[in-house]
Amino acid sequence: QLDRQEDLRPDVEAAVRTTLGETYRSLGEYQQSLSQLRQAYKLHQDLQGRAEDNFQRPDLRQIARTTNALAATLLALAECDQAKALLERSLQVAREIEDPELLEKTQKLRAALFNATDEGQRAEALLRTIWKKRQQDLGDAHLRTHQAAADLGFAFMAQHRYAEAIQLLEPAYRAFSDVDPLDTICLRAGVRLARLFMLEGRIAQALSLYQRSANDLARLLGEEHPHTLTAK
């Protein structure tokens, strides 16, 4: 449909394609996500070139959003070198425009990159910094603080530090379950927490949580979606 919208402004099209790409990635449809985000990134590059030719300032925040989204999908596809180059650009932009939210999102993606490339200590340092800042700014009980704790827990899990991961993921999962059990953070935490319980020999808890997570995923994505089948 977008390809037929000849009168659509390029910046609007880029924003729509970025949203589509993020949505496809959240559903595990990585190739569709990659296609949309590459097109959005190309549109932003063209717009940036035109703006600079006309001595105008491009919308760096939107460019960085698309760049981060493309990097996230590339990470999901294990294309770490391409993701690294993109994240270095986003980091530069975030620092240039002094945007704390953009900087945090970029640092979280860099942490995911470090986990994927066996640089766990660098990932932990970034995620711990984000978590501590949210504790200071928002308090321990805030959902965004729990989200940061969950991200650090995922990093611990990748490093086989299962007990430490459970300490962070269990309260985060309970907090999000109380608000919205179909939230994507809650679903991710639930499946991984069940895996951690299994690894730690807590079989009954693991099976119960796997079943609950599978039911929630089926409600959100459908019975035959790969994420649902994995949980089952």
Phi, psi and chi 1 to 4 in degrees:
 res  aa     phi    psi   chi1   chi2   chi3   chi4
   1 GLN       -  -42.7  -65.7  -71.7  -20.5      -
   2 LEU   -62.3  -36.2  -80.3  176.5      -      -
   3 ASP   -64.3  -20.3  -66.7  -30.7      -      -
   4 ARG   -91.6   -8.4  -59.5  174.9 -170.3  171.5
   5 GLN   -86.4   80.1  -60.5  -69.6  -33.3      -
   6 GLU   -68.3  -26.2  -64.5 -178.7    1.0      -
   7 ASP   -91.1    5.0   57.9  -17.5      -      -
   8 LEU   -74.7  128.6 -166.8   63.2      -      -
   9 ARG   -62.2  139.6  -80.3  173.2   32.3 -163.0
  10 PRO   -58.0  -37.6  -25.2   33.8      -      -
  11 ASP   -68.9  -35.5   57.8  -28.6      -      -
  12 VAL   -68.5  -43.8  175.0      -      -      -
  13 GLU   -60.4  -41.6 -178.9 -180.0  -12.6      -
  14 ALA   -62.1  -41.7      -      -      -      -
  15 ALA   -65.2  -41.6      -      -      -      -
  16 VAL   -65.9  -44.1  171.4      -      -      -
  17 ARG   -65.4  -34.8  -71.2 -167.7 -175.4  -82.6
  18 THR   -64.0  -44.8  -62.9      -      -      -
  19 THR   -61.9  -42.6  -60.0      -      -      -
  20 LEU   -61.2  -43.7  -75.9  171.3      -      -
  21 GLY   -61.9  -40.8      -      -      -      -
  22 GLU   -66.2  -38.8  -68.8  170.6  -29.2      -
  23 THR   -66.3  -46.8  -57.6      -      -      -
  24 TYR   -58.2  -40.9  -82.0  128.9      -      -
  25 ARG   -64.0  -41.7 -175.7  178.4   64.2 -108.9
  26 SER   -62.6  -24.5   70.9      -      -      -
  27 LEU   -92.6    0.8  -63.9  173.1      -      -
  28 GLY    81.4   11.2      -      -      -      -
  29 GLU   -94.6   76.6  -56.2  -70.7  -10.9      -
  30 TYR   -72.2  -34.8  -61.5  124.5      -      -
  31 GLN   -68.7  -41.5  -69.3  -58.3  -32.5      -
  32 GLN   -63.8  -39.7  -72.6   98.7  -39.5      -
  33 SER   -60.3  -46.5  171.9      -      -      -
  34 LEU   -61.3  -42.0 -172.6   63.0      -      -
  35 SER   -61.4  -47.5  174.5      -      -      -
  36 GLN   -64.9  -42.2  -67.5  -65.4  -25.2      -
  37 LEU   -73.7  -32.8  -69.1  168.8      -      -
  38 ARG   -65.0  -40.2  -76.2 -160.6 -172.5  -77.8
  39 GLN   -65.6  -41.8  -69.1  179.6   75.7      -
  40 ALA   -63.3  -41.6      -      -      -      -
  41 TYR   -64.0  -40.8 -174.1   72.9      -      -
  42 LYS   -63.9  -41.9  177.2   64.5  165.8   57.0
  43 LEU   -60.3  -43.3  -75.5  164.2      -      -
  44 HIS   -64.6  -38.9  -83.6  -53.0      -      -
  45 GLN   -62.1  -43.3  -75.4 -175.1  -50.0      -
  46 ASP   -63.4  -43.7  -66.9  -16.8      -      -
  47 LEU   -64.4  -39.2  -74.6  166.9      -      -
  48 GLN   -64.5  -41.1 -173.5  172.1    5.5      -
  49 GLY   -62.9  -42.4      -      -      -      -
  50 ARG   -66.4  -40.6  -72.0 -179.3 -145.7  162.1
  51 ALA   -62.7  -43.4      -      -      -      -
  52 GLU   -67.5  -36.0  -69.6  171.2   -7.6      -
  53 ASP   -62.9  -31.3  -72.1  -16.6      -      -
  54 ASN   -98.6   13.9  -66.6  -43.8      -      -
  55 PHE    59.1   37.8  -57.5  100.5      -      -
  56 GLN  -111.5  158.1  -63.1  173.6  -17.9      -
  57 ARG   -92.0  122.6 -176.8  173.2  176.7   81.6
  58 PRO   -70.9  164.1   26.5  -33.6      -      -
  59 ASP   -81.6   87.9 -171.0  -18.4      -      -
  60 LEU   -65.1  -31.6  -64.3  178.3      -      -
  61 ARG   -65.1  -43.5 -172.0  170.7  -77.0  101.0
  62 GLN   -68.5  -37.5  -73.6  -59.0  -42.0      -
  63 ILE   -61.0  -44.4  -67.0  171.0      -      -
  64 ALA   -66.4  -36.1      -      -      -      -
  65 ARG   -60.3  -46.5  177.8 -162.0  167.9 -161.0
  66 THR   -67.1  -39.6  -62.4      -      -      -
  67 THR   -61.2  -45.2  -57.8      -      -      -
  68 ASN   -64.0  -41.0  -83.7  -10.9      -      -
  69 ALA   -63.2  -42.2      -      -      -      -
  70 LEU   -65.1  -41.3  178.3   54.2      -      -
  71 ALA   -61.4  -40.8      -      -      -      -
  72 ALA   -62.5  -41.8      -      -      -      -
  73 THR   -68.0  -39.9  -64.5      -      -      -
  74 LEU   -62.4  -37.8  -71.8  167.1      -      -
  75 LEU   -63.3  -40.5  -78.7  173.1      -      -
  76 ALA   -62.6  -26.9      -      -      -      -
  77 LEU   -96.1    9.2  -66.7  168.1      -      -
  78 ALA    63.5   28.0      -      -      -      -
  79 GLU   -95.1   71.5  -63.5  -71.6  -10.1      -
  80 CYS   -69.8  -37.5  -65.4      -      -      -
  81 ASP   -63.9  -43.2  -70.7  -18.9      -      -
  82 GLN   -65.8  -41.2  -66.8 -178.1   56.2      -
  83 ALA   -63.4  -39.8      -      -      -      -
  84 LYS   -60.9  -44.9  179.7  179.6  179.2 -179.5
  85 ALA   -62.0  -41.1      -      -      -      -
  86 LEU   -66.5  -41.3  -68.6  169.3      -      -
  87 LEU   -68.7  -30.5  -69.9  173.6      -      -
  88 GLU   -64.5  -37.3  -73.6  173.9   -6.7      -
  89 ARG   -67.2  -44.0  -66.2  172.9 -158.7  164.9
  90 SER   -63.3  -39.9  -73.4      -      -      -
  91 LEU   -62.2  -41.2 -175.5   61.0      -      -
  92 GLN   -62.9  -42.9 -178.2  179.0   -0.5      -
  93 VAL   -65.1  -46.0  168.7      -      -      -
  94 ALA   -58.3  -40.1      -      -      -      -
  95 ARG   -72.8  -35.9  -72.5  171.1  172.0  164.7
  96 GLU   -65.6  -43.6  178.9 -177.6  -20.6      -
  97 ILE   -93.2   -1.2   65.0  176.7      -      -
  98 GLU    55.2   55.6  -61.0 -179.5  -17.9      -
  99 ASP  -108.7  104.4 -174.2  -35.9      -      -
 100 PRO   -61.8  -38.8  -20.2   31.6      -      -
 101 GLU   -66.9  -44.3 -175.7  174.8  -11.8      -
 102 LEU   -63.7  -40.5  174.2   59.1      -      -
 103 LEU   -62.3  -42.3  179.5   59.9      -      -
 104 GLU   -64.2  -44.5 -179.3  179.9  -61.3      -
 105 LYS   -62.3  -40.1  -71.1  179.1  178.9  178.3
 106 THR   -66.7  -40.9  -55.0      -      -      -
 107 GLN   -66.1  -35.7  -64.4  -70.7   45.6      -
 108 LYS   -63.2  -41.1  -75.6  175.7   62.2  175.8
 109 LEU   -67.7  -37.1  -73.8  169.2      -      -
 110 ARG   -63.9  -36.1  -69.7 -179.2   71.1 -132.5
 111 ALA   -63.7  -41.5      -      -      -      -
 112 ALA   -62.1  -39.3      -      -      -      -
 113 LEU   -62.1  -45.4  171.6   66.4      -      -
 114 PHE   -63.2  -38.4  -67.8  145.9      -      -
 115 ASN   -61.9  -40.6  -87.3  -33.6      -      -
 116 ALA   -70.1  -22.5      -      -      -      -
 117 THR  -109.5   23.8   54.1      -      -      -
 118 ASP    59.9   38.3  -63.7  -38.3      -      -
 119 GLU  -117.1   59.8  -61.0  176.3   85.2      -
 120 GLY   -61.0  -36.1      -      -      -      -
 121 GLN   -65.2  -37.9  -71.3 -174.2  -21.8      -
 122 ARG   -68.0  -39.9  -64.4 -178.0   71.0 -176.3
 123 ALA   -62.5  -46.5      -      -      -      -
 124 GLU   -60.0  -42.6  179.9 -175.9  -17.4      -
 125 ALA   -60.7  -44.1      -      -      -      -
 126 LEU   -64.6  -47.3  -73.4  174.7      -      -
 127 LEU   -70.2  -35.1  -66.7  171.8      -      -
 128 ARG   -66.1  -38.2 -168.5  177.4  -69.3  -81.0
 129 THR   -61.9  -44.0  -62.4      -      -      -
 130 ILE   -62.8  -44.4  -67.3  170.7      -      -
 131 TRP   -62.7  -45.9  179.0   39.7      -      -
 132 LYS   -63.6  -38.5  -68.1  -60.9 -177.9 -175.8
 133 LYS   -65.8  -39.2 -171.7  173.5 -171.2  -49.5
 134 ARG   -68.5  -36.2  -72.3 -165.7 -177.3  175.9
 135 GLN   -60.2  -43.0  -75.4  179.6  -49.5      -
 136 GLN   -68.5  -42.4  -67.3  169.6    1.9      -
 137 ASP   -82.0  -35.4  -65.6  -13.4      -      -
 138 LEU  -117.6  -20.2  -56.1  172.9      -      -
 139 GLY    95.4  160.6      -      -      -      -
 140 ASP   -66.4  -30.2  -70.1  -22.4      -      -
 141 ALA   -86.0  -10.0      -      -      -      -
 142 HIS   -68.2  142.8 -161.9  -77.1      -      -
 143 LEU   -61.5  -34.6  -75.5 -179.6      -      -
 144 ARG   -67.9  -30.4  -67.4 -167.7   66.4 -154.6
 145 THR   -68.6  -43.3  -55.3      -      -      -
 146 HIS   -62.4  -37.2  -78.6  -62.1      -      -
 147 GLN   -61.3  -44.9  178.9 -175.0   -5.2      -
 148 ALA   -64.0  -38.0      -      -      -      -
 149 ALA   -63.9  -40.4      -      -      -      -
 150 ALA   -63.4  -41.1      -      -      -      -
 151 ASP   -59.9  -41.7  -71.0  -26.8      -      -
 152 LEU   -66.9  -37.5 -177.3   56.6      -      -
 153 GLY   -61.7  -40.7      -      -      -      -
 154 PHE   -61.0  -38.7  -63.2  150.4      -      -
 155 ALA   -65.2  -42.1      -      -      -      -
 156 PHE   -61.7  -38.9  -75.3  154.5      -      -
 157 MET   -61.9  -42.0 -173.3  175.8  179.6      -
 158 ALA   -63.5  -26.2      -      -      -      -
 159 GLN   -92.7    6.7  -62.9  171.8   35.5      -
 160 HIS    65.5   27.5  -51.3  -68.8      -      -
 161 ARG   -99.2   72.4  -65.9  160.5   61.0  179.9
 162 TYR   -68.6  -41.9  -58.6  138.4      -      -
 163 ALA   -64.2  -41.5      -      -      -      -
 164 GLU   -65.8  -38.0  -68.0  171.4  -88.8      -
 165 ALA   -63.3  -43.1      -      -      -      -
 166 ILE   -62.3  -39.8  -71.5  173.4      -      -
 167 GLN   -59.1  -31.5  -73.5 -179.9  -10.6      -
 168 LEU   -90.7  -39.4  -66.6  173.2      -      -
 169 LEU   -76.7  -33.7  -73.9  173.1      -      -
 170 GLU   -63.5  -50.5 -160.9  164.3    9.4      -
 171 PRO   -66.9  -32.7   17.6  -28.5      -      -
 172 ALA   -64.6  -43.9      -      -      -      -
 173 TYR   -62.1  -43.8  176.1   72.6      -      -
 174 ARG   -62.9  -41.1  -75.6 -161.2  -58.4  -92.4
 175 ALA   -63.2  -45.6      -      -      -      -
 176 PHE   -72.5  -33.9  -83.5   96.6      -      -
 177 SER   -62.3  -36.0  -66.9      -      -      -
 178 ASP   -67.2  -26.3  -70.6  -16.9      -      -
 179 VAL   -96.5  -51.7  176.1      -      -      -
 180 ASP  -157.8   98.1 -178.2    4.9      -      -
 181 PRO   -65.2  -14.3   20.9  -31.2      -      -
 182 LEU   -97.4    5.0  -64.1 -175.1      -      -
 183 ASP   -62.4  140.4 -176.5  -85.1      -      -
 184 THR   -62.3  -35.2   53.4      -      -      -
 185 ILE   -64.4  -42.1  -61.5  169.8      -      -
 186 CYS   -62.0  -43.8 -176.9      -      -      -
 187 LEU   -64.9  -43.8  -67.7  171.4      -      -
 188 ARG   -61.5  -45.4  -74.4  177.5   63.9 -150.0
 189 ALA   -64.0  -39.3      -      -      -      -
 190 GLY   -62.9  -47.5      -      -      -      -
 191 VAL   -64.5  -43.4  170.9      -      -      -
 192 ARG   -72.4  -34.7  -64.1 -168.9 -169.7 -172.1
 193 LEU   -65.3  -39.5 -171.3   56.4      -      -
 194 ALA   -60.7  -41.9      -      -      -      -
 195 ARG   -62.0  -41.2  173.7   65.6  175.4  160.4
 196 LEU   -65.1  -41.6  -73.7  166.0      -      -
 197 PHE   -58.8  -41.3  -74.2  155.4      -      -
 198 MET   -62.6  -45.2 -171.5   70.9   73.2      -
 199 LEU   -65.0  -29.5  -69.2  167.5      -      -
 200 GLU   -91.1    5.4  -69.5  -72.8  -75.7      -
 201 GLY    81.7   11.8      -      -      -      -
 202 ARG   -93.0   70.0  -64.3  160.1   63.6  173.4
 203 ILE   -64.2  -46.4  -52.7  -58.7      -      -
 204 ALA   -61.4  -43.9      -      -      -      -
 205 GLN   -64.5  -38.8  -74.0  177.1  -79.1      -
 206 ALA   -63.1  -47.7      -      -      -      -
 207 LEU   -65.0  -40.1  -67.7  176.0      -      -
 208 SER   -62.8  -43.3  174.5      -      -      -
 209 LEU   -73.0  -36.4 -168.9   48.8      -      -
 210 TYR   -59.0  -44.3  -91.2  131.7      -      -
 211 GLN   -64.6  -43.4 -174.5   59.3   59.8      -
 212 ARG   -63.5  -43.9  177.8  175.8  176.5  177.8
 213 SER   -63.9  -41.1  -62.6      -      -      -
 214 ALA   -62.7  -41.3      -      -      -      -
 215 ASN   -64.5  -42.8  -69.3  -19.8      -      -
 216 ASP   -65.5  -41.5  -71.8  -19.3      -      -
 217 LEU   -64.9  -38.7  -75.8  164.7      -      -
 218 ALA   -63.3  -39.4      -      -      -      -
 219 ARG   -63.9  -37.2  -72.3  168.5   58.2 -163.8
 220 LEU   -84.7  -42.8 -177.3   66.6      -      -
 221 LEU  -113.1  -18.3  -57.2  174.5      -      -
 222 GLY   106.8  156.5      -      -      -      -
 223 GLU   -65.0  -31.7  -66.5  -76.6   -7.5      -
 224 GLU   -98.7    4.2  -59.3  -56.0  -42.9      -
 225 HIS   -67.3  143.2 -166.8  -82.0      -      -
 226 PRO   -54.3  -38.5  -27.7   34.7      -      -
 227 HIS   -64.1  -39.9  -69.1  -10.0      -      -
 228 THR   -64.9  -44.9  -53.3      -      -      -
 229 LEU   -65.1  -35.5  -63.3  174.8      -      -
 230 THR   -63.7  -43.2  -62.4      -      -      -
 231 ALA   -65.5  -33.6      -      -      -      -
 232 LYS   -72.1      -  -71.2 -177.9  176.0 -179.3
